[in-house]
């Protein structure tokens, strides 16, 4: 696979830039100027105490489900103000999971008003801007990036204790954009979601490498669908066998915290389809106990000041996104 340019001097001039619609823009040097929105977003989110990104290398591992229930778990403390931002532009499932399908975003003098699940739990998603849940969002990278910028800069978030950002799978435009735009803020880091089998872990290692390249701290890893606990006999069956040791071995090898193993429970899927909190519906289940353990973890609550200057230098508008080194 051909690499992109590794410095601004090569931008628009490398062989890999041939055919790119932004080649002339990059070659002109116009992309070197920092995006003024970065500073604006830094000011906008200065009243947000904690910012956590939820990432996964593979789709279908329950990342949005985890993001939603992490937000629910944090919001169970009525003294905390929580917001959940869905930046999965092409596959926004958060409105359904949070029971907010059909809701709309309203404009006020201070910006877009998020949709509230409870008095202390706000949600924003492109799903609220679509006329139908079945509408397809067929956008190229720049338009996705513009929408993410609007979510961060133009939404009236107010004073928050936690902003949870649910991202799409992979390491592409949305991920680079969200990290770039948050580079002037103090991001706590990322929680990475996987399932036990190697086919998922393989992609998660790529996600971990992405975080290391852009200097995004990793709070820890959550192994989702980690065995099935029978609600009657309480025996555990491995639906997705950890053939290479699962997330536990991977975390040990990479020296990363394993925040928890959430067991497979069909009631979680049912709660998501019905737009209800699984933690409220089945609070005594093994899966709910793991969620509460993760929320109380020192890794989640510890503040992590960070500087992600590398992202500012490699992810300008029009720049080839494969140039991160």
Protein Blocks (a to p, Z undefined) as FASTA:
>chain_A
ZZddfbfklgopamklgopaklmmmmnommmpccfklmmmmmmmmmpmbacddddfbghi
ommmmmmmmmmmmmmpmkbccddddfbfklccklmmnopghiacdddfkbccdddfblml
ccddfklmpfbfkbccdddfklmmmmmmmmmmmpcgbjafbdcddddedjdfklmmmmmm
mmmpccfbdcddddfbfklmmmmmmmmmmmmmnopacfbdcdeheajadfklopacdfba
cfkopjmlmmmmnopacfbdcdddfklmmmmmnopafklmmmmbmklmmmmmmmmpmklm
pccddddfklmmmmcghiafklpZZ
